[in-house]
Amino acid sequence: MNRRTFLETSAAGLAYSSIAATAADIANGPTKRVALIGTGWYGKVDLLRLIQVAPVEVVALADVDSTMLSGAADIVAKRQKSGKRPKTYGDYRTLLKENKLDLVLIGTPDHWHALPMIAAVKAGCDVYVQKPTSIDVVESQAMLAAARKYNRVVQVGTQRRSTPHLMEAREQIVAKGLLGNVAHAEVCCYYHMRNRSNPADSQPPANLDYDMWSGPAPRRPYSELCHPRTWRAFTEYSNGIVGDMCVHMLDTVRWMLDLGWPSSIVSQGGILVDKQAKANTTDTQTACFDFDDLQVVWQHRAWGHAPDADYPWAAFLYGDKGTLKLSVNSYDFIPRGGGAKPVHRDVNMELEEYPEDKTEKALERHVAPAVRVHMIDFLNAVAKRSRPVADIEQGHISTVSCILANLSQQLGGRALRWDAKTHTVIDDPEANKLLNRPYRAPWIHPTPDTV
C-alpha cells in the first residue's frame, strides 16, 4: 500500500470534513468524570479546552505545588457547568485510589509522564497524556504495553494531527498527490527558547513538595529554573528542544506521509553559543531520521535568525511537483510547474465562538482550536473504543525517535541503526545501555513486562 492509497483509506482519527458533526455528537454525549494530574500551564490549557467541547465533571486535581493546585481548582469551579470546586490532592496515587473516574489528563513535566499514565490505565481510565511520552525508551515502551494490556484509549498531546488547517492540507494537498513524489522533508525550530539565565541554587518554596516533584529523576539542587515551566532547561527532566519541539514536527511529517519507524538516526550538536547558562540542554542540534526512501532532517538553533521568517517552527515537505510549508499558524502549498494553483491558509482562532480564550492567562490562542479538536478526537475514540489520531503507539514512535536523536548526539554523533521489533540499537551495546535510565529510589522503573 503506497502512501497516497493509505491516506485515502485510513480511518485513524477524524476527517477534516467530519469535525463539526463529531463535535455535536460529543457535546450531546454522556457526562464524563475527569481528573487532571499536573495543574501547570498546559495541564490547564488541555483541561479547559475539554470543558469547552464536552459534558464533563472535573472531580479531582493533583499537583505537588499547593498554590498552583488551589488556583487551578478555583479556575475550574468558574469554568465548569456545575460550578463545583474539584477535590485537590498532593499525590496522584491518592487521587486515583479515592475517585471513580472516566478520563485522566496528565500535564506534568516530562519526567512524570510514565508512572501516572500507567497507574491511570490500571485504574480503568482512558488517558490524555502530554508529549513526549517519556524521557527514556523503555518508559515509553511500558506506557504502550500498559495501554494495550488494560484496553484503554490513550491520546498523546501531539495535536498537530488535529490542527484544522493542517488536517485540510493533509487531505487536500498530500492525499490528492499535488506534491508528487515526496523524497525529503525538513523540520525545524529557531525560537530562542533555551533559558539563558544562571540563577543561584536556593531552597524550594514552602508550597512545593520538591522531593515529589523530582520523583524518579535525579534530585538536582533547586533553583528557580526547576519550577514552574522552565524545567526543560535540564536533561534530567526533559529531552530538551528536540523532545519538546521536534517531536511535534517529526510527528506531523509522519502523520502527513504515513511513516512508521526510521531505520536509523544520526544527530550532532551541543551547547555552542550559550555556554554560560545553567541549562544543560543543547542550544544547537541537527538530526537526520532515515526512513529509507525519505529523509527527515531536523535543526534547532536557540539563537540567530530563522531562514524563513514566516515559518520559524515548521515542517517542509518537498515533492517533485511542489512544496508544502506547515506550521501552527498557517500552511502554504507552492506548486512547481503548471497545473495546480498556490494555496495559503491561516489558523482560525475561533475567538468569537470561545470568547473566554481572549482573556485566559498564558493561552496560546492559535493552538486552542487544535487542542479542542484533539479532545473531540479523543472522546470519539473513547466512545467507539477505537484508536485516536495520536494513539499512544504513534506518540511512542515519535518520542523514541527523538530520544534516539539525543542519544546519537550524546554518543558523539554516530548513527544509530534501529530495530523496531526488538527495540534495540543494532550492534551498539553502549547505546542500548542508555535506553533505560536509572530511577531514583523508591520509584521503580516500569518495563513492558512489569506493567
N, C-alpha and C positions, 0 to 999 in steps of 0.2 A: 504494500500500500504506500503510494507516494505521499508527500506532504500535502499536496493540494487535495487529493482524494480524502485524506484524513480530515482536513479542515472542513470539507463539505459534509462529512458524515458523522463527525464526532458529536456525541450528546453530552459531553462533560461540560457542566456549567451552563449558565443562562445564555441564550441567544440575545443579541443586542435588541432585536425586534420584540422580544418577549418580556422585557424588564417591567413595563407598566402592568401587564396582566398578572405577572407573578407577584409583583408588589401588592396588588389589590388582594390576591389570594392570601398573602402573608398577613396583611393588615386586618383581614376578616377571620383569621385563624384563631386557635385557642391560645389563651394566655400561658406564657412560659415563665417558670420561676428561675431567676437568674442570679448569679453571683459574679463579682469581679475580684480577682486576685491581682493586686498591684494597681493602686489608685492614682498613680502619677499622670504625667502628660498624656501619653497615648492610651493608657487604660481608660481614662475619662473620655477621650475622643471616641474610642470604639463603643463604649457603653452608651454614651449619649446619642450616637448615631443609631444604635439598636433601638433605643427608646423611641426615636423618631419614626421608625418604619414598622414596628411590630408591637402587638399587645404583650407586654412583659411586666412582671413584678420583680423589681430588684430587691431581693430579700436580705442580701448579705454582702459585705465588703471586707477584704482583708488587706492589711498593709503593715509594714514594720515601722512606719513613720506615723505616730499618733495624730500629729497635726494635719498631715496630708489626708489621713483617713477620715478624720472628723469633717474636714472641709468638703471632701468628696460626698460624704453622706448628706450633708446639707444641700449640696447641688442636686443630688439625685432626688431628694424629697421635693424639691421645687420643680423638677422636670418630669417625674413620672406621674402618671394619671392618678394613682391612688393618693398621692401626697404623703405617703408613709416614708419615714426615715429608715433605711435599712440597718440591720444589726451590723456591728463592727467587731472585727477580730484582729489581733496582732499575729495570729498563726493560722495559716491557710488550712492546716490539718484539722484544727478545731472547727473551723467553718464547714469543712466538708463532712465532718462527723455529725454536726448538730443540725444540719439543714437538708431537707429533701429538695433537690434541685434538678432542673431540666438542662440548663445551659450554664457553663462556666467560661468566663472570659479571662484570659491571662495577659496582663500588661506589665509584668515585672521586667527588671533588667535581664539581659540575655542569659546570664549565668543561672537564673532562676526559672527558666522555661521548662526544663525537662521534668523535674520532680513534681511540681504542681499539676502539670498536664497528665502525667501518668497516674497520679493519685486521683484526679478528677474522672478519668475514664474508668478506673477501677470502681469508683463510687457510682457508676452508671450514668454519668453526664456526657453530653455532647459538648465539644470544646472549640472555642475560637482562641488560638494562641498566636501571639505576635511573632514576627520573623526576627532574626533567623531562628530556626527551630532549636538550635543548640549552640554550645561552644565547641564541643568535640564531636567526632564522627559517631562514636559508639552511643553517646547520649541520643543522638537523632535516630539511630537505628532502633534503640529501645522505645522511643516515642512512637515510631511507626508500628513496631511489633505490638505495643500495648493497644493502640487504636484498633488494630485488626483482631487481636485476641478478645477484646471486650466488645467488639462490634459497635464501635462508637464513630460518629461523624466528627471529623476534626478538620477545621478550616484554618489555614495559616494566613497571617496578615500580609500576604503579597498581593495587595489589592490592585495592582496594575491590571491583573486579569479581569477585574470588574470595573475598570475605569471606562465610562461610557464612550468617550471619543476613541479610545484605543480598541475597544470591542468593535466599534464601527470600522476602524482601519483594518483589523484582522479579517473581518467578514467581507468588506467591500474592496479592499486593495489586495491583501495577501491571498485570500482564498480564491479570488477571481483571477489569479495569475497575472496581475498587472505588473508585478516586479520581474516576472520571468524566472530565470534560474538564479536563486539566491545562493551565493557561494562565499559570502563574507559578511560579518556583522561586527560592529563596534559598539561598545558600551562604555560609559564614562561618567565621572563626577569631578567637577572642578570647583565646587563650593569650598570656601575657606572655612571648613567646619571642624578641623582638628584644633583642639584647645591649645592656645599658645601661652597660657599663664603658668606660673610656678608658685602656687600658694604653699605656705608653710604647713607642716603637719600640725594637727590640733586634736583636741578631744571631741568626740562626736557630740552633737547636740542632745539634750535630755530627751527630746521627743523621738529620737531614732534608736531602735534596737540594732546597733551596728553589727553585733555578732550574728544575729539572724539575717540582717541584710547581706552580710558576706556569705553566709550559708556554706555551700560546698566549695566555694572559691577560696583562694588564699586570703587571709585577713591582712590586707595592706594597712600600714599606718593611715589613719583617717586624715583626709583633707577635704576641703570644700568641693574638689573635683569628683569625689566619690558619689555625692548625693546632693541634690537631685539632678538628673538629666545629663550631667557631664561625665558619667561613669564610662562612656565609650572612649575616653582618653586612654583606658588601660586594657591590655590584653587579658588580664585576669578576669575581666567581666564582660568582654565583648570580643568580636573578631575584627574590630577596627572599622575603617571606612569600607573595606571590602565586604565585611559581614553586614554592614548597615545599608550601603547604597548599591554595591554591585549585585547583591542577592536579588534586589528588586529588578534591576535592568537585565541581568542574565536570565532571570525567571521570565521576564517579558519576552525576550527573544525565544526562549524555549517554548513558551506558550504560542507565540506567533507562528513558529515554524515546526511545531510538534517535534522537538528534540528531546531525547532521553538523556542518558549519561554521556559526558565527554569521555573519550578513551584515554586522554592524557591532559595534564595541566602543568603549565610552567609559569613561574612568576618571579619577577625581580623588583627590587626597590628597597626602601628603607627610610630612615629619618635623614633627609638630605638637606633640609633648609632650617626647620625649626628645632635646632639641636638643643636649645636652652629650656624648652618647655618640659613640664613634668610628665606630659603624656608619653607613653611608650609604644604607641601605635604608629604605623608608617604615615609620613606626610606625602610620599610619592610611591606609586606602585603600578606596575604593568603586569597583566596576566594574559595568557592565551589558553582558551578552552578549546581543545581539538575534538570536533565531532566528526572526524574523518573526511567527509566531503564538504565540510564547512568549518571555518574557524571563527570563534567569537573572541575579540580582543578587548580587554578592559584596561582603562587607565584612570587613575585619580592623581590629582595634584591639589593639595590644600594651600596652594599659593599660585601666583601668576594669573594669567588670563585664560579664559576658555576659548578654544579655536572657533567655536560657533556661539556667539553671544546669546542667541535665542534658544540654544539647547545646551546649557551647561551641565545638566544631569539628564542623560538621554540614552537612547538606543538608536542605531542607524543600521538599516537593512539595505544591503547593496545587491541589486539584481541586474541582469544584463538588459532589462527593459526599463528599469527605473530605480529610484532610491526612495526609501521611506524613513523619515525622521520622526521619532516618537518621544514624547515627554509627558509629564503630569499636566502640563499646561496646554499642549496642542499636538497636532501631527501635521506633517507636510509630505505629500506624495509628489515627487518630481519625476515625470516620465522622461525617458530617453528616446529621441526619435519621434516620429509622427504617431497619430492614433489617439492614445489616451491623453486626457487633459490633466493639468496640475490640480491638486486638491489640498485645501487648507482647512483645518478645523481647530477651534479653540474650545477649552473646557467651558461647560455651562455650570456655574457655581450654585445655581438654584437658591439664591438668597431670598427671593420673594416667596418661594414655596416653603422655605425653612428659615424664617426671619430670626430665630434665636441664634443662627450661625453668625449673624452680623456682630453680635456682642460677646460671644463665647470666648473666654480668655485662651490665648495660645492656639486657637484652632487654625489649621491650615485650610482655609476656606475652599481652595481649589481642589483639595483632596477629599473633602467631605462627601461629595456625590459618589466617589468611588467606594468609600467605606460603607455608605448606605447600600449600594448595590451588592457589595461583598457580603453584608449581613443578610440581605434578601436571598442571595445565592446559598448561603449557609443554612438559613431556615428552610429554604426549599429542599435542600438535601436532607435535612433533619426530618421533614415531613414525609419524604419519599424513601428514606433510608438508602440514599444513594451517595455517590462521591461528589463533593463540591468542586468548584473550579480550581481552588487552591488546596486540594486534598493534601493531607499530611505527607503522602508519598511524593507529590510534586514539590512541596516545601523542603522535604528531606533531600531530594536530588539537588535543588538549587543551593541549599545551605551547605551541604557537604562539598559540592564543587568549589564553593568559596573558601571553605576551611582548607581544602587541599591546595588552593592557590596560596594561602597564607603559609602552609607548611612548606611548599616549594620555596617560597621566599626565605623562610626561616632556615632552610637547608642549603642556602647558597645559590638558589635559582636553578636547581636541577629539575628536569622533567619527571613528573610522577605519572607512571602508566597505571591506570585504574582498572581493577577487575570488579565490576559492579555486582557480579554474582557472589563472590566471596567477600566483598567489601574489604579488599586489601590492595595495597600498592604492590605491583608486580616486582619481584626481585629487589625489594628495598626494605630490609629489616629495620633500619633506622627510622624510616618514615612510618612504618607500621607501629612502632612503639609510641608514636605521637598521636595515634588515632583515639586514644583513651587517656584523658588527663587524670591525674590524681585528684581525689576528692578529700577535702578537709574533714577530719573526724568531728562529730559522729556520723556525718552523712555518708551514705553508701551509693556508689556509682551504679546506676541502672545499666543493665545489658539486655539484649533481646531475649535471653534465656531466663532472666530473673523477674521479668515484669509479670 
